């Protein structure tokens, strides 16, 4: 499984709605509101990098209120 940490910037005033939709997205395991440069961090998991990209690009980025994302892939040493 591939795990990604999604750093998410939200549109002011649409945070609550966007967070609810992100939490309801298949493949998203956890969503946390944070303070700082990013507004939320989500953890998503998929069977392949292609499937993870579908979650991020096809689902999360299309949610109204999501302004920007950066995805960090979990690695192992």
Gaussian input, Z-matrix of N, CA and C with variables (Angstrom, degrees):
# hf/3-21g

backbone

0 1
 N
 C     1     B1
 C     2     B2     1     A1
 N     3     B3     2     A2     1     D1
 C     4     B4     3     A3     2     D2
 C     5     B5     4     A4     3     D3
 N     6     B6     5     A5     4     D4
 C     7     B7     6     A6     5     D5
 C     8     B8     7     A7     6     D6
 N     9     B9     8     A8     7     D7
 C    10    B10     9     A9     8     D8
 C    11    B11    10    A10     9     D9
 N    12    B12    11    A11    10    D10
 C    13    B13    12    A12    11    D11
 C    14    B14    13    A13    12    D12
 N    15    B15    14    A14    13    D13
 C    16    B16    15    A15    14    D14
 C    17    B17    16    A16    15    D15
 N    18    B18    17    A17    16    D16
 C    19    B19    18    A18    17    D17
 C    20    B20    19    A19    18    D18
 N    21    B21    20    A20    19    D19
 C    22    B22    21    A21    20    D20
 C    23    B23    22    A22    21    D21
 N    24    B24    23    A23    22    D22
 C    25    B25    24    A24    23    D23
 C    26    B26    25    A25    24    D24
 N    27    B27    26    A26    25    D25
 C    28    B28    27    A27    26    D26
 C    29    B29    28    A28    27    D27
 N    30    B30    29    A29    28    D28
 C    31    B31    30    A30    29    D29
 C    32    B32    31    A31    30    D30
 N    33    B33    32    A32    31    D31
 C    34    B34    33    A33    32    D32
 C    35    B35    34    A34    33    D33
 N    36    B36    35    A35    34    D34
 C    37    B37    36    A36    35    D35
 C    38    B38    37    A37    36    D36
 N    39    B39    38    A38    37    D37
 C    40    B40    39    A39    38    D38
 C    41    B41    40    A40    39    D39
 N    42    B42    41    A41    40    D40
 C    43    B43    42    A42    41    D41
 C    44    B44    43    A43    42    D42
 N    45    B45    44    A44    43    D43
 C    46    B46    45    A45    44    D44
 C    47    B47    46    A46    45    D45
 N    48    B48    47    A47    46    D46
 C    49    B49    48    A48    47    D47
 C    50    B50    49    A49    48    D48
 N    51    B51    50    A50    49    D49
 C    52    B52    51    A51    50    D50
 C    53    B53    52    A52    51    D51
 N    54    B54    53    A53    52    D52
 C    55    B55    54    A54    53    D53
 C    56    B56    55    A55    54    D54
 N    57    B57    56    A56    55    D55
 C    58    B58    57    A57    56    D56
 C    59    B59    58    A58    57    D57
 N    60    B60    59    A59    58    D58
 C    61    B61    60    A60    59    D59
 C    62    B62    61    A61    60    D60
 N    63    B63    62    A62    61    D61
 C    64    B64    63    A63    62    D62
 C    65    B65    64    A64    63    D63
 N    66    B66    65    A65    64    D64
 C    67    B67    66    A66    65    D65
 C    68    B68    67    A67    66    D66
 N    69    B69    68    A68    67    D67
 C    70    B70    69    A69    68    D68
 C    71    B71    70    A70    69    D69
 N    72    B72    71    A71    70    D70
 C    73    B73    72    A72    71    D71
 C    74    B74    73    A73    72    D72
 N    75    B75    74    A74    73    D73
 C    76    B76    75    A75    74    D74
 C    77    B77    76    A76    75    D75
 N    78    B78    77    A77    76    D76
 C    79    B79    78    A78    77    D77
 C    80    B80    79    A79    78    D78
 N    81    B81    80    A80    79    D79
 C    82    B82    81    A81    80    D80
 C    83    B83    82    A82    81    D81
 N    84    B84    83    A83    82    D82
 C    85    B85    84    A84    83    D83
 C    86    B86    85    A85    84    D84
 N    87    B87    86    A86    85    D85
 C    88    B88    87    A87    86    D86
 C    89    B89    88    A88    87    D87
 N    90    B90    89    A89    88    D88
 C    91    B91    90    A90    89    D89
 C    92    B92    91    A91    90    D90
 N    93    B93    92    A92    91    D91
 C    94    B94    93    A93    92    D92
 C    95    B95    94    A94    93    D93
 N    96    B96    95    A95    94    D94
 C    97    B97    96    A96    95    D95
 C    98    B98    97    A97    96    D96
 N    99    B99    98    A98    97    D97
 C   100   B100    99    A99    98    D98
 C   101   B101   100   A100    99    D99
 N   102   B102   101   A101   100   D100
 C   103   B103   102   A102   101   D101
 C   104   B104   103   A103   102   D102
 N   105   B105   104   A104   103   D103
 C   106   B106   105   A105   104   D104
 C   107   B107   106   A106   105   D105
 N   108   B108   107   A107   106   D106
 C   109   B109   108   A108   107   D107
 C   110   B110   109   A109   108   D108
 N   111   B111   110   A110   109   D109
 C   112   B112   111   A111   110   D110
 C   113   B113   112   A112   111   D111
 N   114   B114   113   A113   112   D112
 C   115   B115   114   A114   113   D113
 C   116   B116   115   A115   114   D114
 N   117   B117   116   A116   115   D115
 C   118   B118   117   A117   116   D116
 C   119   B119   118   A118   117   D117
 N   120   B120   119   A119   118   D118
 C   121   B121   120   A120   119   D119
 C   122   B122   121   A121   120   D120
 N   123   B123   122   A122   121   D121
 C   124   B124   123   A123   122   D122
 C   125   B125   124   A124   123   D123
 N   126   B126   125   A125   124   D124
 C   127   B127   126   A126   125   D125
 C   128   B128   127   A127   126   D126
 N   129   B129   128   A128   127   D127
 C   130   B130   129   A129   128   D128
 C   131   B131   130   A130   129   D129
 N   132   B132   131   A131   130   D130
 C   133   B133   132   A132   131   D131
 C   134   B134   133   A133   132   D132
 N   135   B135   134   A134   133   D133
 C   136   B136   135   A135   134   D134
 C   137   B137   136   A136   135   D135
 N   138   B138   137   A137   136   D136
 C   139   B139   138   A138   137   D137
 C   140   B140   139   A139   138   D138
 N   141   B141   140   A140   139   D139
 C   142   B142   141   A141   140   D140
 C   143   B143   142   A142   141   D141
 N   144   B144   143   A143   142   D142
 C   145   B145   144   A144   143   D143
 C   146   B146   145   A145   144   D144
 N   147   B147   146   A146   145   D145
 C   148   B148   147   A147   146   D146
 C   149   B149   148   A148   147   D147
 N   150   B150   149   A149   148   D148
 C   151   B151   150   A150   149   D149
 C   152   B152   151   A151   150   D150
 N   153   B153   152   A152   151   D151
 C   154   B154   153   A153   152   D152
 C   155   B155   154   A154   153   D153
 N   156   B156   155   A155   154   D154
 C   157   B157   156   A156   155   D155
 C   158   B158   157   A157   156   D156
 N   159   B159   158   A158   157   D157
 C   160   B160   159   A159   158   D158
 C   161   B161   160   A160   159   D159
 N   162   B162   161   A161   160   D160
 C   163   B163   162   A162   161   D161
 C   164   B164   163   A163   162   D162
 N   165   B165   164   A164   163   D163
 C   166   B166   165   A165   164   D164
 C   167   B167   166   A166   165   D165
 N   168   B168   167   A167   166   D166
 C   169   B169   168   A168   167   D167
 C   170   B170   169   A169   168   D168
 N   171   B171   170   A170   169   D169
 C   172   B172   171   A171   170   D170
 C   173   B173   172   A172   171   D171
 N   174   B174   173   A173   172   D172
 C   175   B175   174   A174   173   D173
 C   176   B176   175   A175   174   D174
 N   177   B177   176   A176   175   D175
 C   178   B178   177   A177   176   D176
 C   179   B179   178   A178   177   D177
 N   180   B180   179   A179   178   D178
 C   181   B181   180   A180   179   D179
 C   182   B182   181   A181   180   D180
 N   183   B183   182   A182   181   D181
 C   184   B184   183   A183   182   D182
 C   185   B185   184   A184   183   D183
 N   186   B186   185   A185   184   D184
 C   187   B187   186   A186   185   D185
 C   188   B188   187   A187   186   D186
 N   189   B189   188   A188   187   D187
 C   190   B190   189   A189   188   D188
 C   191   B191   190   A190   189   D189
 N   192   B192   191   A191   190   D190
 C   193   B193   192   A192   191   D191
 C   194   B194   193   A193   192   D192
 N   195   B195   194   A194   193   D193
 C   196   B196   195   A195   194   D194
 C   197   B197   196   A196   195   D195
 N   198   B198   197   A197   196   D196
 C   199   B199   198   A198   197   D197
 C   200   B200   199   A199   198   D198
 N   201   B201   200   A200   199   D199
 C   202   B202   201   A201   200   D200
 C   203   B203   202   A202   201   D201
 N   204   B204   203   A203   202   D202
 C   205   B205   204   A204   203   D203
 C   206   B206   205   A205   204   D204
 N   207   B207   206   A206   205   D205
 C   208   B208   207   A207   206   D206
 C   209   B209   208   A208   207   D207
 N   210   B210   209   A209   208   D208
 C   211   B211   210   A210   209   D209
 C   212   B212   211   A211   210   D210
 N   213   B213   212   A212   211   D211
 C   214   B214   213   A213   212   D212
 C   215   B215   214   A214   213   D213
 N   216   B216   215   A215   214   D214
 C   217   B217   216   A216   215   D215
 C   218   B218   217   A217   216   D216
 N   219   B219   218   A218   217   D217
 C   220   B220   219   A219   218   D218
 C   221   B221   220   A220   219   D219
 N   222   B222   221   A221   220   D220
 C   223   B223   222   A222   221   D221
 C   224   B224   223   A223   222   D222
 N   225   B225   224   A224   223   D223
 C   226   B226   225   A225   224   D224
 C   227   B227   226   A226   225   D225
 N   228   B228   227   A227   226   D226
 C   229   B229   228   A228   227   D227
 C   230   B230   229   A229   228   D228

   B1=1.4478
   B2=1.5302
   B3=1.3182
   B4=1.4574
   B5=1.5214
   B6=1.3266
   B7=1.4572
   B8=1.5191
   B9=1.3390
   B10=1.4539
   B11=1.5099
   B12=1.3152
   B13=1.4541
   B14=1.5251
   B15=1.3170
   B16=1.4563
   B17=1.5244
   B18=1.3228
   B19=1.4530
   B20=1.5180
   B21=1.3221
   B22=1.4634
   B23=1.5212
   B24=1.3389
   B25=1.4587
   B26=1.5242
   B27=1.3309
   B28=1.4631
   B29=1.5279
   B30=1.3194
   B31=1.4600
   B32=1.5269
   B33=1.3241
   B34=1.4690
   B35=1.5259
   B36=1.3365
   B37=1.4517
   B38=1.5191
   B39=1.3289
   B40=1.4706
   B41=1.5310
   B42=1.3225
   B43=1.4654
   B44=1.5238
   B45=1.3104
   B46=1.4629
   B47=1.5252
   B48=1.3045
   B49=1.4609
   B50=1.5282
   B51=1.3290
   B52=1.4649
   B53=1.5233
   B54=1.3245
   B55=1.4645
   B56=1.5282
   B57=1.3226
   B58=1.4690
   B59=1.5246
   B60=1.3199
   B61=1.4637
   B62=1.5278
   B63=1.3243
   B64=1.4712
   B65=1.5251
   B66=1.3357
   B67=1.4729
   B68=1.5292
   B69=1.3332
   B70=1.4666
   B71=1.5313
   B72=1.3159
   B73=1.4666
   B74=1.5267
   B75=1.3213
   B76=1.4626
   B77=1.5227
   B78=1.3237
   B79=1.4615
   B80=1.5091
   B81=1.3308
   B82=1.4614
   B83=1.5286
   B84=1.3222
   B85=1.4640
   B86=1.5252
   B87=1.3333
   B88=1.4613
   B89=1.5223
   B90=1.3336
   B91=1.4665
   B92=1.5211
   B93=1.3275
   B94=1.4590
   B95=1.5178
   B96=1.3256
   B97=1.4507
   B98=1.5256
   B99=1.3244
   B100=1.4585
   B101=1.5252
   B102=1.3052
   B103=1.4493
   B104=1.5165
   B105=1.3146
   B106=1.4557
   B107=1.5129
   B108=1.3224
   B109=1.4617
   B110=1.5330
   B111=1.3263
   B112=1.4652
   B113=1.5141
   B114=1.3283
   B115=1.4591
   B116=1.5276
   B117=1.3313
   B118=1.4682
   B119=1.5213
   B120=1.3141
   B121=1.4678
   B122=1.5209
   B123=1.3224
   B124=1.4655
   B125=1.5228
   B126=1.3097
   B127=1.4617
   B128=1.5151
   B129=1.3291
   B130=1.4608
   B131=1.5199
   B132=1.3259
   B133=1.4660
   B134=1.5213
   B135=1.3357
   B136=1.4595
   B137=1.5257
   B138=1.3253
   B139=1.4689
   B140=1.5245
   B141=1.3283
   B142=1.4664
   B143=1.5217
   B144=1.3228
   B145=1.4519
   B146=1.5264
   B147=1.3182
   B148=1.4567
   B149=1.5276
   B150=1.3309
   B151=1.4659
   B152=1.5267
   B153=1.3217
   B154=1.4637
   B155=1.5301
   B156=1.3146
   B157=1.4674
   B158=1.5288
   B159=1.3270
   B160=1.4646
   B161=1.5314
   B162=1.3248
   B163=1.4638
   B164=1.5313
   B165=1.3274
   B166=1.4599
   B167=1.5229
   B168=1.3261
   B169=1.4652
   B170=1.5259
   B171=1.3091
   B172=1.4508
   B173=1.5087
   B174=1.3126
   B175=1.4618
   B176=1.5354
   B177=1.3234
   B178=1.4634
   B179=1.5252
   B180=1.3129
   B181=1.4713
   B182=1.5168
   B183=1.3112
   B184=1.4549
   B185=1.5168
   B186=1.3186
   B187=1.4638
   B188=1.5285
   B189=1.3285
   B190=1.4546
   B191=1.5193
   B192=1.3165
   B193=1.4560
   B194=1.5153
   B195=1.3329
   B196=1.4623
   B197=1.5289
   B198=1.3159
   B199=1.4625
   B200=1.5265
   B201=1.3332
   B202=1.4673
   B203=1.5235
   B204=1.3260
   B205=1.4653
   B206=1.5182
   B207=1.3057
   B208=1.4616
   B209=1.5081
   B210=1.3304
   B211=1.4569
   B212=1.5250
   B213=1.3185
   B214=1.4596
   B215=1.5255
   B216=1.3363
   B217=1.4634
   B218=1.5223
   B219=1.3220
   B220=1.4580
   B221=1.5222
   B222=1.3184
   B223=1.4487
   B224=1.5204
   B225=1.3079
   B226=1.4659
   B227=1.5141
   B228=1.3161
   B229=1.4672
   B230=1.4958
   A1=109.94
   A2=114.72
   A3=122.23
   A4=107.40
   A5=116.36
   A6=120.61
   A7=108.47
   A8=115.96
   A9=121.31
   A10=110.65
   A11=115.23
   A12=122.44
   A13=106.44
   A14=116.46
   A15=121.81
   A16=109.51
   A17=115.68
   A18=121.74
   A19=105.62
   A20=117.05
   A21=121.13
   A22=111.19
   A23=115.57
   A24=122.23
   A25=107.01
   A26=116.04
   A27=121.68
   A28=111.53
   A29=116.25
   A30=122.80
   A31=108.07
   A32=117.91
   A33=120.19
   A34=111.09
   A35=115.27
   A36=121.88
   A37=114.04
   A38=117.13
   A39=120.77
   A40=112.13
   A41=117.00
   A42=120.96
   A43=113.20
   A44=117.10
   A45=121.15
   A46=112.08
   A47=116.35
   A48=121.18
   A49=111.34
   A50=116.30
   A51=120.61
   A52=110.75
   A53=117.32
   A54=120.54
   A55=110.94
   A56=117.37
   A57=120.74
   A58=111.22
   A59=116.56
   A60=120.69
   A61=111.54
   A62=116.75
   A63=120.01
   A64=109.41
   A65=117.20
   A66=121.63
   A67=111.69
   A68=116.72
   A69=121.33
   A70=113.05
   A71=117.63
   A72=121.93
   A73=110.71
   A74=116.34
   A75=121.39
   A76=109.54
   A77=115.81
   A78=121.30
   A79=112.93
   A80=117.60
   A81=121.19
   A82=107.38
   A83=115.45
   A84=121.47
   A85=112.93
   A86=115.35
   A87=119.52
   A88=108.88
   A89=116.48
   A90=122.22
   A91=107.55
   A92=115.76
   A93=120.34
   A94=110.28
   A95=116.35
   A96=122.59
   A97=107.68
   A98=117.67
   A99=122.08
   A100=109.01
   A101=116.59
   A102=122.21
   A103=108.83
   A104=117.30
   A105=122.59
   A106=109.46
   A107=116.23
   A108=121.72
   A109=111.68
   A110=116.91
   A111=122.42
   A112=108.90
   A113=116.16
   A114=121.02
   A115=113.36
   A116=116.78
   A117=120.73
   A118=109.55
   A119=115.02
   A120=122.29
   A121=106.94
   A122=115.49
   A123=121.01
   A124=108.53
   A125=115.48
   A126=121.56
   A127=107.15
   A128=115.41
   A129=121.01
   A130=108.55
   A131=115.91
   A132=120.90
   A133=108.64
   A134=114.90
   A135=120.51
   A136=109.27
   A137=115.59
   A138=120.90
   A139=112.74
   A140=117.05
   A141=120.66
   A142=109.82
   A143=115.26
   A144=120.56
   A145=110.17
   A146=117.39
   A147=122.18
   A148=110.96
   A149=117.24
   A150=121.35
   A151=111.14
   A152=117.30
   A153=120.51
   A154=109.78
   A155=116.98
   A156=120.98
   A157=110.67
   A158=117.43
   A159=120.45
   A160=111.26
   A161=116.67
   A162=120.63
   A163=109.65
   A164=116.24
   A165=120.58
   A166=111.34
   A167=116.42
   A168=120.40
   A169=111.66
   A170=117.09
   A171=120.67
   A172=115.09
   A173=117.40
   A174=120.26
   A175=111.86
   A176=117.10
   A177=121.16
   A178=111.88
   A179=117.87
   A180=119.80
   A181=112.85
   A182=118.04
   A183=121.57
   A184=114.36
   A185=117.17
   A186=121.35
   A187=109.49
   A188=115.83
   A189=120.08
   A190=108.89
   A191=116.08
   A192=121.74
   A193=112.89
   A194=117.51
   A195=120.90
   A196=107.07
   A197=115.42
   A198=121.25
   A199=112.20
   A200=116.91
   A201=120.86
   A202=108.63
   A203=116.24
   A204=121.13
   A205=110.57
   A206=114.88
   A207=123.29
   A208=105.66
   A209=116.71
   A210=120.49
   A211=109.73
   A212=115.08
   A213=122.22
   A214=107.27
   A215=116.81
   A216=120.83
   A217=109.34
   A218=115.13
   A219=120.03
   A220=109.21
   A221=116.08
   A222=121.19
   A223=110.65
   A224=114.64
   A225=120.99
   A226=108.86
   A227=115.33
   A228=121.08
   A229=110.14
   D1=145.15
   D2=177.20
   D3=-104.47
   D4=130.12
   D5=179.18
   D6=-114.90
   D7=134.42
   D8=178.48
   D9=-124.88
   D10=143.50
   D11=175.63
   D12=-106.66
   D13=116.06
   D14=-175.58
   D15=-99.39
   D16=116.91
   D17=173.88
   D18=-89.27
   D19=124.92
   D20=-169.80
   D21=-125.70
   D22=129.72
   D23=172.86
   D24=-103.49
   D25=130.42
   D26=-175.41
   D27=-109.73
   D28=154.83
   D29=176.12
   D30=-77.60
   D31=128.24
   D32=178.53
   D33=-55.58
   D34=134.14
   D35=-179.86
   D36=93.12
   D37=-16.89
   D38=-179.82
   D39=-112.94
   D40=10.81
   D41=-174.64
   D42=-58.68
   D43=-50.51
   D44=-174.93
   D45=-60.74
   D46=-47.49
   D47=179.47
   D48=-63.40
   D49=-44.56
   D50=-179.15
   D51=-63.73
   D52=-43.93
   D53=-179.60
   D54=-62.51
   D55=-40.09
   D56=177.78
   D57=-61.42
   D58=-42.61
   D59=-179.80
   D60=-69.32
   D61=-38.36
   D62=177.83
   D63=-63.37
   D64=-44.55
   D65=179.95
   D66=-60.84
   D67=-31.19
   D68=-178.60
   D69=-83.98
   D70=-3.31
   D71=-177.83
   D72=-74.98
   D73=128.05
   D74=177.19
   D75=-60.88
   D76=130.74
   D77=-179.65
   D78=99.49
   D79=-16.80
   D80=176.87
   D81=-87.77
   D82=119.65
   D83=-175.42
   D84=-88.83
   D85=-33.71
   D86=-173.13
   D87=-156.80
   D88=145.70
   D89=175.50
   D90=-137.19
   D91=129.68
   D92=179.42
   D93=-129.27
   D94=134.43
   D95=173.79
   D96=-76.16
   D97=134.48
   D98=179.22
   D99=-132.44
   D100=165.50
   D101=178.80
   D102=-116.58
   D103=139.33
   D104=-178.95
   D105=135.90
   D106=-147.19
   D107=-177.93
   D108=-62.61
   D109=-33.99
   D110=179.37
   D111=-109.18
   D112=156.25
   D113=-177.82
   D114=-99.25
   D115=-24.80
   D116=-179.04
   D117=-152.05
   D118=154.90
   D119=172.19
   D120=-126.91
   D121=127.25
   D122=177.71
   D123=-117.53
   D124=149.49
   D125=174.05
   D126=-112.83
   D127=124.90
   D128=179.57
   D129=-123.21
   D130=150.88
   D131=-178.85
   D132=-138.41
   D133=140.11
   D134=179.77
   D135=-149.01
   D136=166.08
   D137=-178.38
   D138=-72.52
   D139=-25.48
   D140=-177.70
   D141=-146.74
   D142=166.61
   D143=176.66
   D144=-62.74
   D145=-37.55
   D146=177.48
   D147=-60.53
   D148=-44.81
   D149=179.33
   D150=-66.75
   D151=-37.76
   D152=177.39
   D153=-64.83
   D154=-41.48
   D155=178.05
   D156=-61.52
   D157=-37.30
   D158=177.56
   D159=-63.46
   D160=-37.59
   D161=177.95
   D162=-65.17
   D163=-48.59
   D164=-175.34
   D165=-70.13
   D166=-54.46
   D167=-174.60
   D168=-78.17
   D169=-44.31
   D170=-175.25
   D171=-79.97
   D172=-22.96
   D173=-176.03
   D174=-116.46
   D175=-68.90
   D176=-170.60
   D177=-61.51
   D178=-46.98
   D179=-178.16
   D180=-66.80
   D181=-18.27
   D182=179.28
   D183=-87.71
   D184=-3.62
   D185=-178.87
   D186=-76.73
   D187=130.81
   D188=177.66
   D189=-63.52
   D190=127.08
   D191=-177.65
   D192=108.45
   D193=-14.46
   D194=174.91
   D195=-88.25
   D196=116.87
   D197=-176.08
   D198=-94.09
   D199=-38.79
   D200=-175.28
   D201=-157.87
   D202=150.77
   D203=174.51
   D204=-139.45
   D205=153.60
   D206=167.89
   D207=-134.46
   D208=132.83
   D209=-178.13
   D210=-111.05
   D211=127.83
   D212=176.14
   D213=-108.08
   D214=127.40
   D215=-179.57
   D216=-91.51
   D217=136.97
   D218=177.10
   D219=-69.39
   D220=137.08
   D221=178.76
   D222=-122.56
   D223=167.74
   D224=177.05
   D225=-134.74
   D226=146.10
   D227=177.39
   D228=-105.88

